[in-house]
């Protein structure tokens, strides 16, 4: 059974990125299935650190972007999710190409969610692994 509580389409998900950091970094949502959300991010001048490698912070942005949007698609209309904690282990350096991130839930609770985000290169080698904890909140007056 799918985890999504809201209508989900790649066109709709990508439309949420307009005029945000997500759009600026070139992050695109590329796939989803019943239990995960996948997206890509270029490794180029927008995401490099001064030594010409993928900036660890850019990997964290990709991880939080995927996990946060996925979390918000898993709650009823009267609820929303915000990040509480994120950690990341940077495994492999990259200088060019693109990375692919996949967010999968570890825990979907009433007040918290925990997401695992694996980021790989074009040869499916692990670049970064991240865990994101989200708070589930209720909209005021709903």
ROLUMMAR-228451 format. One record per residue: chain; x, y, z of N, C-alpha, C in turn. Coordinates in pm, 1 decimal. Example, Ala and Ser with C-alpha at 12.3 -4.5 7.8 and 13.67 -1.06 7.14 Angstrom:
BEGIN
r c = A, neast = 1319.0, nnorth = -569.0, nup = 780.0, caeast = 1230.0, canorth = -450.0, caup = 780.0, ceast = 1320.0, cnorth = -330.0, cup = 780.0
r c = A, neast = 1285.0, nnorth = -225.0, nup = 708.0, caeast = 1367.0, canorth = -106.0, caup = 714.0, ceast = 1290.0, cnorth = 3.0, cup = 787.0
END
This chain:
BEGIN
r c = A, neast = 83.3, nnorth = -118.7, nup = 0.0, caeast = 0.0, canorth = 0.0, caup = 0.0, ceast = 88.4, cnorth = 125.9, cup = 0.0
r c = A, neast = 52.1, nnorth = 221.2, nup = -80.6, caeast = 131.0, canorth = 343.8, caup = -93.8, ceast = 124.9, cnorth = 428.6, cup = 33.4
r c = A, neast = 233.3, nnorth = 498.8, nup = 59.9, caeast = 241.2, canorth = 584.4, caup = 178.7, ceast = 183.2, cnorth = 723.5, cup = 154.5
r c = A, neast = 159.1, nnorth = 759.7, nup = 28.5, caeast = 118.8, canorth = 896.0, caup = -6.0, ceast = -25.7, cnorth = 922.9, cup = 32.2
r c = A, neast = -48.5, nnorth = 1033.7, nup = 99.8, caeast = -183.5, canorth = 1075.3, caup = 139.5, ceast = -236.1, cnorth = 1188.2, cup = 51.2
r c = A, neast = -149.7, nnorth = 1240.9, nup = -33.5, caeast = -186.3, canorth = 1349.5, caup = -123.3, ceast = -162.7, cnorth = 1303.2, cup = -266.6
r c = A, neast = -232.4, nnorth = 1366.5, nup = -360.9, caeast = -208.7, canorth = 1335.2, caup = -501.7, ceast = -65.3, cnorth = 1372.7, cup = -535.2
r c = A, neast = 2.8, nnorth = 1284.3, nup = -603.1, caeast = 143.7, canorth = 1304.9, caup = -631.0, ceast = 169.8, cnorth = 1283.0, cup = -780.2
r c = A, neast = 240.4, nnorth = 1380.7, nup = -839.7, caeast = 284.1, canorth = 1369.5, caup = -979.1, ceast = 418.8, cnorth = 1439.6, cup = -989.1
r c = A, neast = 501.6, nnorth = 1394.4, nup = -1079.9, caeast = 632.4, canorth = 1459.1, caup = -1095.8, ceast = 617.1, cnorth = 1604.2, cup = -1137.3
r c = A, neast = 521.6, nnorth = 1632.2, nup = -1225.1, caeast = 498.1, canorth = 1770.1, caup = -1267.9, ceast = 460.5, cnorth = 1857.8, cup = -1148.5
r c = A, neast = 371.0, nnorth = 1810.0, nup = -1065.8, caeast = 329.3, canorth = 1885.4, caup = -947.6, ceast = 441.9, cnorth = 1903.4, cup = -847.3
r c = A, neast = 518.7, nnorth = 1796.7, nup = -823.5, caeast = 631.1, canorth = 1806.7, caup = -729.7, ceast = 734.7, cnorth = 1906.9, cup = -778.9
r c = A, neast = 771.0, nnorth = 1898.0, nup = -906.8, caeast = 871.0, canorth = 1990.5, caup = -961.0, ceast = 821.6, cnorth = 2134.3, cup = -961.9
r c = A, neast = 690.9, nnorth = 2154.7, nup = -974.7, caeast = 635.3, canorth = 2290.8, caup = -972.4, ceast = 656.6, cnorth = 2357.0, cup = -836.3
r c = A, neast = 668.6, nnorth = 2278.4, nup = -728.8, caeast = 688.9, canorth = 2336.4, caup = -595.0, ceast = 826.0, cnorth = 2401.5, cup = -580.5
r c = A, neast = 916.7, nnorth = 2375.3, nup = -673.6, caeast = 1053.7, canorth = 2425.6, caup = -663.2, ceast = 1073.1, cnorth = 2565.5, cup = -719.5
r c = A, neast = 973.5, nnorth = 2619.4, nup = -787.2, caeast = 988.0, canorth = 2749.9, caup = -852.4, ceast = 1031.5, cnorth = 2856.3, cup = -752.1
r c = A, neast = 1134.4, nnorth = 2932.6, nup = -790.4, caeast = 1184.1, canorth = 3045.1, caup = -710.8, ceast = 1234.3, cnorth = 3004.6, cup = -572.8
r c = A, neast = 1297.4, nnorth = 2887.8, nup = -564.6, caeast = 1352.0, canorth = 2839.9, caup = -437.5, ceast = 1497.4, cnorth = 2797.3, cup = -456.0
r c = A, neast = 1563.5, nnorth = 2765.3, nup = -346.7, caeast = 1697.9, canorth = 2709.4, caup = -349.9, ceast = 1699.8, cnorth = 2581.2, cup = -432.6
r c = A, neast = 1594.4, nnorth = 2503.4, nup = -423.7, caeast = 1584.3, canorth = 2377.2, caup = -497.9, ceast = 1598.9, cnorth = 2403.0, cup = -647.8
r c = A, neast = 1526.7, nnorth = 2500.7, nup = -699.0, caeast = 1536.6, canorth = 2536.2, caup = -841.0, ceast = 1676.1, cnorth = 2588.4, cup = -873.5
r c = A, neast = 1729.9, nnorth = 2674.6, nup = -787.1, caeast = 1862.4, canorth = 2734.1, caup = -810.7, ceast = 1971.0, cnorth = 2627.0, cup = -824.1
r c = A, neast = 1962.7, nnorth = 2521.6, nup = -743.7, caeast = 2063.4, canorth = 2415.9, caup = -748.1, ceast = 2038.3, cnorth = 2314.6, cup = -859.0
r c = A, neast = 1925.3, nnorth = 2325.3, nup = -927.8, caeast = 1895.9, canorth = 2233.9, caup = -1038.0, ceast = 1843.1, cnorth = 2099.2, cup = -994.4
r c = A, neast = 1789.7, nnorth = 2090.5, nup = -873.4, caeast = 1732.4, canorth = 1964.6, caup = -824.2, ceast = 1601.9, cnorth = 1937.1, cup = -897.2
r c = A, neast = 1586.6, nnorth = 1813.2, nup = -942.5, caeast = 1464.9, canorth = 1769.8, caup = -1011.5, ceast = 1413.0, cnorth = 1642.7, cup = -947.1
r c = A, neast = 1282.3, nnorth = 1634.9, nup = -926.9, caeast = 1219.8, canorth = 1510.1, caup = -882.7, ceast = 1202.0, cnorth = 1424.9, cup = -1007.2
r c = A, neast = 1248.0, nnorth = 1300.0, nup = -1002.0, caeast = 1251.8, canorth = 1217.7, caup = -1122.3, ceast = 1169.0, cnorth = 1090.4, cup = -1114.3
r c = A, neast = 1135.7, nnorth = 1044.7, nup = -995.2, caeast = 1059.0, canorth = 920.4, caup = -983.7, ceast = 1001.7, cnorth = 908.1, cup = -843.1
r c = A, neast = 894.9, nnorth = 832.5, nup = -833.8, caeast = 842.3, canorth = 790.8, caup = -704.3, ceast = 777.0, cnorth = 654.9, cup = -723.9
r c = A, neast = 771.8, nnorth = 579.3, nup = -615.9, caeast = 697.2, canorth = 454.5, caup = -616.4, ceast = 612.6, cnorth = 453.6, cup = -490.6
r c = A, neast = 562.6, nnorth = 340.0, nup = -450.1, caeast = 472.7, canorth = 335.6, caup = -334.3, ceast = 539.4, cnorth = 378.4, cup = -204.0
r c = A, neast = 674.4, nnorth = 371.2, nup = -196.4, caeast = 742.8, canorth = 395.3, caup = -69.3, ceast = 866.0, cnorth = 484.0, cup = -78.6
r c = A, neast = 888.0, nnorth = 553.1, nup = -190.1, caeast = 1008.7, canorth = 635.8, caup = -197.7, ceast = 992.1, cnorth = 748.2, cup = -299.3
r c = A, neast = 1078.4, nnorth = 848.0, nup = -284.4, caeast = 1085.2, canorth = 961.2, caup = -376.9, ceast = 1230.6, cnorth = 976.1, cup = -420.0
r c = A, neast = 1253.0, nnorth = 993.0, nup = -551.0, caeast = 1386.9, canorth = 1002.9, caup = -607.2, ceast = 1403.2, cnorth = 1135.2, cup = -680.1
r c = A, neast = 1523.1, nnorth = 1191.6, nup = -672.3, caeast = 1553.5, canorth = 1315.0, caup = -743.7, ceast = 1699.8, cnorth = 1322.4, cup = -779.0
r c = A, neast = 1732.0, nnorth = 1415.8, nup = -868.5, caeast = 1869.7, canorth = 1434.7, caup = -913.2, ceast = 1917.1, cnorth = 1576.2, cup = -882.6
r c = A, neast = 2049.4, nnorth = 1591.7, nup = -877.4, caeast = 2110.8, canorth = 1723.4, caup = -861.1, ceast = 2240.5, cnorth = 1723.4, cup = -941.7
r c = A, neast = 2264.5, nnorth = 1828.8, nup = -1020.2, caeast = 2389.9, canorth = 1835.5, caup = -1094.8, ceast = 2508.7, cnorth = 1860.3, cup = -1002.4
r c = A, neast = 2622.6, nnorth = 1809.4, nup = -1043.2, caeast = 2748.5, canorth = 1841.1, caup = -975.6, ceast = 2821.3, cnorth = 1935.1, cup = -1070.5
r c = A, neast = 2809.1, nnorth = 2065.1, nup = -1041.8, caeast = 2866.7, canorth = 2169.1, caup = -1127.3, ceast = 2896.6, cnorth = 2291.6, cup = -1042.0
r c = A, neast = 2919.3, nnorth = 2404.6, nup = -1104.8, caeast = 2959.9, canorth = 2524.7, caup = -1030.5, ceast = 2858.0, cnorth = 2565.3, cup = -924.6
r c = A, neast = 2731.8, nnorth = 2532.7, nup = -941.6, caeast = 2630.0, canorth = 2567.0, caup = -841.1, ceast = 2644.3, cnorth = 2485.2, cup = -714.2
r c = A, neast = 2701.5, nnorth = 2365.4, nup = -725.2, caeast = 2705.1, canorth = 2273.0, caup = -611.4, ceast = 2847.5, cnorth = 2238.2, cup = -567.4
r c = A, neast = 2947.8, nnorth = 2304.6, nup = -627.9, caeast = 3087.6, canorth = 2279.6, caup = -591.4, ceast = 3127.6, cnorth = 2356.6, cup = -466.2
r c = A, neast = 3223.9, nnorth = 2304.2, nup = -394.3, caeast = 3295.3, canorth = 2380.4, caup = -292.4, ceast = 3423.2, cnorth = 2433.8, cup = -356.9
r c = A, neast = 3501.1, nnorth = 2518.2, nup = -289.7, caeast = 3615.5, canorth = 2583.9, caup = -354.2, ceast = 3719.7, cnorth = 2490.3, cup = -416.7
r c = A, neast = 3730.0, nnorth = 2366.1, nup = -372.9, caeast = 3826.2, canorth = 2272.9, caup = -431.2, ceast = 3773.2, cnorth = 2204.3, cup = -556.1
r c = A, neast = 3652.7, nnorth = 2243.0, nup = -600.5, caeast = 3596.7, canorth = 2187.3, caup = -722.1, ceast = 3524.6, cnorth = 2054.8, cup = -705.2
r c = A, neast = 3496.3, nnorth = 2018.8, nup = -581.0, caeast = 3423.2, canorth = 1894.8, caup = -552.6, ceast = 3282.0, cnorth = 1928.0, cup = -505.2
r c = A, neast = 3194.2, nnorth = 1828.2, nup = -511.2, caeast = 3059.1, canorth = 1844.0, caup = -459.8, ceast = 3063.9, cnorth = 1888.8, cup = -314.1
r c = A, neast = 2997.2, nnorth = 1997.6, nup = -285.6, caeast = 2990.2, canorth = 2053.7, caup = -150.5, ceast = 2902.4, cnorth = 1963.2, cup = -63.9
r c = A, neast = 2951.4, nnorth = 1927.6, nup = 53.9, caeast = 2872.4, canorth = 1844.2, caup = 144.6, ceast = 2739.6, cnorth = 1907.6, cup = 179.0
r c = A, neast = 2737.4, nnorth = 2039.7, nup = 188.9, caeast = 2612.1, canorth = 2109.2, caup = 218.0, ceast = 2510.5, cnorth = 2093.7, cup = 106.5
r c = A, neast = 2558.4, nnorth = 2085.3, nup = -18.3, caeast = 2467.1, canorth = 2063.6, caup = -130.9, ceast = 2405.1, cnorth = 1924.3, cup = -121.2
r c = A, neast = 2484.0, nnorth = 1825.4, nup = -81.1, caeast = 2429.0, canorth = 1691.0, caup = -60.3, ceast = 2322.1, cnorth = 1693.8, cup = 48.4
r c = A, neast = 2345.8, nnorth = 1769.8, nup = 153.9, caeast = 2247.8, canorth = 1780.9, caup = 261.8, ceast = 2121.4, cnorth = 1851.3, cup = 211.3
r c = A, neast = 2136.8, nnorth = 1952.5, nup = 126.7, caeast = 2019.4, canorth = 2018.6, caup = 68.4, ceast = 1937.6, cnorth = 1918.0, cup = -12.5
r c = A, neast = 2003.3, nnorth = 1836.4, nup = -93.3, caeast = 1930.6, canorth = 1735.5, caup = -170.1, ceast = 1858.9, cnorth = 1638.2, cup = -77.2
r c = A, neast = 1928.4, nnorth = 1591.2, nup = 24.7, caeast = 1867.6, canorth = 1496.6, caup = 119.4, ceast = 1746.6, cnorth = 1557.9, cup = 189.0
r c = A, neast = 1760.2, nnorth = 1679.6, nup = 240.0, caeast = 1649.1, canorth = 1741.8, caup = 311.0, ceast = 1535.2, cnorth = 1775.2, cup = 215.7
r c = A, neast = 1566.9, nnorth = 1813.6, nup = 94.4, caeast = 1464.6, canorth = 1843.4, caup = -4.9, ceast = 1379.5, cnorth = 1720.1, cup = -33.1
r c = A, neast = 1444.1, nnorth = 1607.1, nup = -59.4, caeast = 1370.7, canorth = 1484.4, caup = -90.1, ceast = 1290.7, cnorth = 1434.9, cup = 30.9
r c = A, neast = 1356.7, nnorth = 1429.4, nup = 146.3, caeast = 1288.4, canorth = 1379.5, caup = 265.5, ceast = 1175.7, cnorth = 1468.8, cup = 311.8
r c = A, neast = 1196.0, nnorth = 1599.4, nup = 304.5, caeast = 1094.1, canorth = 1693.6, caup = 349.7, ceast = 970.8, cnorth = 1691.4, cup = 259.8
r c = A, neast = 991.7, nnorth = 1693.2, nup = 129.2, caeast = 876.0, canorth = 1689.4, caup = 39.7, ceast = 803.3, cnorth = 1556.1, cup = 53.1
r c = A, neast = 878.2, nnorth = 1446.5, nup = 59.7, caeast = 815.7, canorth = 1315.5, caup = 77.0, ceast = 734.4, cnorth = 1311.1, cup = 206.7
r c = A, neast = 791.0, nnorth = 1363.3, nup = 314.5, caeast = 720.7, canorth = 1364.1, caup = 443.1, ceast = 588.8, cnorth = 1439.7, cup = 433.0
r c = A, neast = 592.2, nnorth = 1554.0, nup = 366.2, caeast = 470.6, canorth = 1634.5, caup = 353.8, ceast = 365.6, cnorth = 1569.1, cup = 264.8
r c = A, neast = 406.9, nnorth = 1480.8, nup = 177.1, caeast = 310.9, canorth = 1408.7, caup = 92.8, ceast = 250.0, cnorth = 1289.5, cup = 165.8
r c = A, neast = 302.6, nnorth = 1258.0, nup = 285.1, caeast = 255.7, canorth = 1142.4, caup = 362.9, ceast = 159.8, cnorth = 1179.3, cup = 475.3
r c = A, neast = 121.2, nnorth = 1305.3, nup = 483.3, caeast = 31.4, canorth = 1346.8, caup = 591.0, ceast = -98.2, cnorth = 1401.6, cup = 532.2
r c = A, neast = -202.9, nnorth = 1399.7, nup = 613.3, caeast = -333.7, canorth = 1450.2, caup = 572.5, ceast = -325.3, cnorth = 1600.3, cup = 544.7
r c = A, neast = -424.3, nnorth = 1652.5, nup = 474.0, caeast = -426.2, canorth = 1794.0, caup = 433.0, ceast = -415.9, cnorth = 1891.0, cup = 550.5
r c = A, neast = -463.7, nnorth = 1852.4, nup = 668.3, caeast = -461.7, canorth = 1943.1, caup = 783.7, ceast = -328.6, cnorth = 1940.0, cup = 859.7
r c = A, neast = -231.1, nnorth = 1864.8, nup = 807.6, caeast = -101.1, canorth = 1854.5, caup = 873.4, ceast = 10.7, cnorth = 1893.2, cup = 777.7
r c = A, neast = 127.3, nnorth = 1923.7, nup = 835.9, caeast = 246.9, canorth = 1953.1, caup = 758.3, ceast = 368.6, cnorth = 1908.7, cup = 838.7
r c = A, neast = 480.8, nnorth = 1896.2, nup = 771.7, caeast = 603.0, canorth = 1847.7, caup = 835.5, ceast = 714.6, cnorth = 1950.3, cup = 822.0
r c = A, neast = 795.3, nnorth = 1960.3, nup = 927.0, caeast = 913.6, canorth = 2045.8, caup = 925.3, ceast = 1031.5, cnorth = 1966.9, cup = 981.4
r c = A, neast = 1150.3, nnorth = 2001.1, nup = 935.9, caeast = 1269.7, canorth = 1929.6, caup = 978.4, ceast = 1306.2, cnorth = 1957.1, cup = 1123.0
r c = A, neast = 1345.2, nnorth = 1851.3, nup = 1194.3, caeast = 1395.8, canorth = 1861.6, caup = 1331.2, ceast = 1546.4, cnorth = 1837.9, cup = 1337.2
r c = A, neast = 1593.3, nnorth = 1740.2, nup = 1260.0, caeast = 1733.9, canorth = 1703.2, caup = 1266.1, ceast = 1772.9, cnorth = 1634.8, cup = 1135.6
r c = A, neast = 1894.6, nnorth = 1660.9, nup = 1092.0, caeast = 1949.1, canorth = 1590.4, caup = 975.8, ceast = 2095.8, cnorth = 1562.0, cup = 1002.4
r c = A, neast = 2139.4, nnorth = 1444.3, nup = 960.5, caeast = 2282.3, canorth = 1415.2, caup = 964.4, ceast = 2320.9, cnorth = 1354.9, cup = 830.9
r c = A, neast = 2448.0, nnorth = 1364.2, nup = 799.6, caeast = 2495.4, canorth = 1312.8, caup = 671.2, ceast = 2638.3, cnorth = 1263.4, cup = 685.6
r c = A, neast = 2665.5, nnorth = 1152.3, nup = 621.8, caeast = 2801.0, canorth = 1101.1, caup = 609.3, ceast = 2839.1, cnorth = 1110.2, cup = 462.4
r c = A, neast = 2947.9, nnorth = 1181.5, nup = 434.9, caeast = 2995.3, canorth = 1200.8, caup = 298.2, ceast = 3099.1, cnorth = 1092.5, cup = 269.3
r c = A, neast = 3069.5, nnorth = 1007.5, nup = 172.6, caeast = 3147.3, canorth = 887.2, caup = 147.9, ceast = 3244.3, cnorth = 902.0, cup = 31.0
r c = A, neast = 3198.5, nnorth = 964.9, nup = -77.3, caeast = 3276.2, canorth = 969.6, caup = -200.8, ceast = 3273.6, cnorth = 1111.1, cup = -257.0
r c = A, neast = 3388.7, nnorth = 1159.4, nup = -305.6, caeast = 3397.2, canorth = 1290.8, caup = -369.4, ceast = 3350.8, cnorth = 1281.0, cup = -514.2
r c = A, neast = 3292.7, nnorth = 1389.9, nup = -562.5, caeast = 3253.9, canorth = 1400.0, caup = -703.3, ceast = 3292.7, cnorth = 1537.1, cup = -755.1
r c = A, neast = 3329.5, nnorth = 1544.0, nup = -882.3, caeast = 3367.4, canorth = 1671.1, caup = -943.8, ceast = 3273.0, cnorth = 1712.5, cup = -1055.6
r c = A, neast = 3203.9, nnorth = 1616.7, nup = -1116.0, caeast = 3113.9, canorth = 1649.2, caup = -1226.8, ceast = 3007.0, cnorth = 1540.8, cup = -1239.1
r c = A, neast = 2910.8, nnorth = 1568.2, nup = -1326.4, caeast = 2802.2, canorth = 1472.3, caup = -1348.6, ceast = 2678.4, cnorth = 1510.1, cup = -1270.1
r c = A, neast = 2612.2, nnorth = 1409.9, nup = -1218.3, caeast = 2496.1, canorth = 1434.3, caup = -1133.4, ceast = 2488.4, cnorth = 1325.9, cup = -1027.9
r c = A, neast = 2420.4, nnorth = 1357.9, nup = -920.4, caeast = 2392.6, canorth = 1259.7, caup = -815.9, ceast = 2242.9, cnorth = 1230.5, cup = -816.2
r c = A, neast = 2209.6, nnorth = 1111.9, nup = -767.5, caeast = 2070.2, canorth = 1068.1, caup = -756.6, ceast = 2044.4, cnorth = 1036.6, cup = -610.2
r c = A, neast = 1940.9, nnorth = 1098.6, nup = -554.5, caeast = 1902.6, canorth = 1073.1, caup = -416.3, ceast = 1769.6, cnorth = 1001.0, cup = -409.8
r c = A, neast = 1758.8, nnorth = 911.1, nup = -313.5, caeast = 1633.8, canorth = 838.0, caup = -293.3, ceast = 1598.0, cnorth = 841.4, cup = -145.7
r c = A, neast = 1478.7, nnorth = 894.3, nup = -115.4, caeast = 1429.4, canorth = 905.3, caup = 22.2, ceast = 1330.5, cnorth = 793.1, cup = 48.9
r c = A, neast = 1354.8, nnorth = 719.9, nup = 157.4, caeast = 1269.8, canorth = 608.2, caup = 197.8, ceast = 1238.2, cnorth = 623.1, cup = 346.3
r c = A, neast = 1112.8, nnorth = 603.6, nup = 385.7, caeast = 1080.4, canorth = 620.2, caup = 527.4, ceast = 1130.9, cnorth = 505.0, cup = 613.1
r c = A, neast = 1177.8, nnorth = 540.9, nup = 731.7, caeast = 1212.4, canorth = 443.4, caup = 834.7, ceast = 1097.5, cnorth = 436.0, cup = 935.3
r c = A, neast = 1034.7, nnorth = 552.8, nup = 961.9, caeast = 926.9, canorth = 561.8, caup = 1061.0, ceast = 829.6, cnorth = 670.8, cup = 1016.8
r c = A, neast = 701.4, nnorth = 636.5, nup = 1008.8, caeast = 596.5, canorth = 733.9, caup = 977.5, ceast = 498.2, cnorth = 736.9, cup = 1093.7
r c = A, neast = 529.7, nnorth = 819.1, nup = 1193.9, caeast = 446.5, canorth = 825.7, caup = 1313.5, ceast = 349.8, cnorth = 942.8, cup = 1311.5
r c = A, neast = 270.0, nnorth = 951.6, nup = 1416.3, caeast = 170.3, canorth = 1057.7, caup = 1427.4, ceast = 234.2, cnorth = 1194.0, cup = 1453.1
r c = A, neast = 348.8, nnorth = 1196.8, nup = 1522.2, caeast = 412.5, canorth = 1324.2, caup = 1556.0, ceast = 553.0, cnorth = 1339.6, cup = 1499.0
r c = A, neast = 614.6, nnorth = 1230.7, nup = 1455.5, caeast = 746.8, canorth = 1237.4, caup = 1393.6, ceast = 755.9, cnorth = 1139.1, cup = 1276.9
r c = A, neast = 846.3, nnorth = 1170.9, nup = 1186.3, caeast = 882.5, canorth = 1080.4, caup = 1078.3, ceast = 1034.4, cnorth = 1076.5, cup = 1071.4
r c = A, neast = 1089.5, nnorth = 961.9, nup = 1030.1, caeast = 1232.5, canorth = 949.0, caup = 1008.4, ceast = 1252.5, cnorth = 893.5, cup = 867.6
r c = A, neast = 1338.7, nnorth = 960.5, nup = 790.7, caeast = 1365.3, canorth = 924.7, caup = 651.2, ceast = 1512.7, cnorth = 894.3, cup = 631.2
r c = A, neast = 1541.9, nnorth = 793.7, nup = 551.4, caeast = 1677.7, canorth = 760.2, caup = 509.0, ceast = 1692.8, cnorth = 806.8, cup = 365.1
r c = A, neast = 1799.1, nnorth = 881.3, nup = 338.0, caeast = 1824.0, canorth = 929.8, caup = 202.5, ceast = 1962.5, cnorth = 882.0, cup = 160.1
r c = A, neast = 1965.5, nnorth = 804.4, nup = 52.6, caeast = 2091.0, canorth = 754.8, caup = -4.7, ceast = 2117.4, cnorth = 833.5, cup = -132.8
r c = A, neast = 2236.3, nnorth = 888.1, nup = -145.2, caeast = 2275.5, canorth = 964.3, caup = -263.5, ceast = 2389.5, cnorth = 888.4, cup = -332.0
r c = A, neast = 2370.5, nnorth = 859.8, nup = -461.5, caeast = 2467.8, canorth = 780.3, caup = -537.4, ceast = 2511.1, cnorth = 854.9, cup = -662.9
r c = A, neast = 2623.6, nnorth = 809.6, nup = -721.5, caeast = 2671.1, canorth = 866.2, caup = -847.7, ceast = 2611.5, cnorth = 788.4, cup = -964.5
r c = A, neast = 2655.4, nnorth = 820.5, nup = -1085.9, caeast = 2598.1, canorth = 756.4, caup = -1204.6, ceast = 2637.9, cnorth = 609.6, cup = -1218.6
r c = A, neast = 2730.5, nnorth = 562.6, nup = -1135.7, caeast = 2768.7, canorth = 420.6, caup = -1134.0, ceast = 2709.6, cnorth = 349.6, cup = -1012.8
r c = A, neast = 2612.8, nnorth = 415.2, nup = -948.0, caeast = 2541.1, canorth = 361.3, caup = -831.9, ceast = 2631.8, cnorth = 340.8, cup = -709.9
r c = A, neast = 2739.4, nnorth = 421.7, nup = -701.5, caeast = 2827.5, canorth = 417.1, caup = -585.5, ceast = 2780.3, cnorth = 520.6, cup = -483.7
r c = A, neast = 2782.0, nnorth = 483.0, nup = -357.1, caeast = 2733.6, canorth = 570.7, caup = -251.1, ceast = 2822.0, cnorth = 694.5, cup = -239.1
r c = A, neast = 2759.2, nnorth = 811.2, nup = -245.3, caeast = 2826.5, canorth = 940.4, caup = -229.4, ceast = 2799.6, cnorth = 996.6, cup = -90.3
r c = A, neast = 2675.1, nnorth = 981.4, nup = -44.3, caeast = 2634.4, canorth = 1036.9, caup = 85.4, ceast = 2516.2, cnorth = 956.9, cup = 138.7
r c = A, neast = 2514.8, nnorth = 933.6, nup = 266.8, caeast = 2398.4, canorth = 873.7, caup = 331.4, ceast = 2352.8, cnorth = 969.4, cup = 440.9
r c = A, neast = 2222.7, nnorth = 988.6, nup = 448.5, caeast = 2168.3, canorth = 1089.5, caup = 539.4, ceast = 2042.8, cnorth = 1036.7, cup = 608.4
r c = A, neast = 2019.5, nnorth = 1084.0, nup = 730.5, caeast = 1896.7, canorth = 1052.4, caup = 802.8, ceast = 1831.9, cnorth = 1183.8, cup = 845.1
r c = A, neast = 1703.0, nnorth = 1196.2, nup = 816.6, caeast = 1626.9, canorth = 1318.7, caup = 841.8, ceast = 1510.7, cnorth = 1287.8, cup = 935.0
r c = A, neast = 1499.5, nnorth = 1363.8, nup = 1043.5, caeast = 1386.5, canorth = 1351.9, caup = 1134.8, ceast = 1295.5, cnorth = 1472.0, cup = 1115.2
r c = A, neast = 1167.0, nnorth = 1443.9, nup = 1097.3, caeast = 1066.7, canorth = 1547.5, caup = 1071.7, ceast = 965.1, cnorth = 1552.0, cup = 1184.8
r c = A, neast = 919.0, nnorth = 1672.3, nup = 1218.9, caeast = 806.8, canorth = 1688.7, caup = 1310.9, ceast = 679.9, cnorth = 1698.0, cup = 1228.3
r c = A, neast = 575.5, nnorth = 1630.1, nup = 1272.9, caeast = 444.4, canorth = 1637.1, caup = 1207.9, ceast = 359.2, cnorth = 1732.8, cup = 1291.0
r c = A, neast = 315.8, nnorth = 1842.0, nup = 1228.4, caeast = 239.4, canorth = 1947.5, caup = 1296.7, ceast = 101.3, cnorth = 1961.2, cup = 1232.8
r c = A, neast = 10.3, nnorth = 2022.8, nup = 1308.4, caeast = -124.1, canorth = 2047.5, caup = 1256.0, ceast = -140.3, cnorth = 2195.2, cup = 1226.2
r c = A, neast = -199.4, nnorth = 2224.2, nup = 1107.2, caeast = -228.7, canorth = 2362.7, caup = 1073.1, ceast = -324.3, cnorth = 2420.4, cup = 1177.0
r c = A, neast = -300.5, nnorth = 2544.1, nup = 1217.5, caeast = -387.7, canorth = 2611.5, caup = 1314.0, ceast = -527.6, cnorth = 2627.6, cup = 1253.7
r c = A, neast = -629.0, nnorth = 2598.9, nup = 1332.5, caeast = -766.4, canorth = 2618.5, caup = 1289.0, ceast = -818.1, cnorth = 2510.5, cup = 1195.8
r c = A, neast = -745.1, nnorth = 2401.3, nup = 1180.8, caeast = -793.1, canorth = 2295.1, caup = 1091.1, ceast = -813.8, cnorth = 2167.1, cup = 1167.4
END
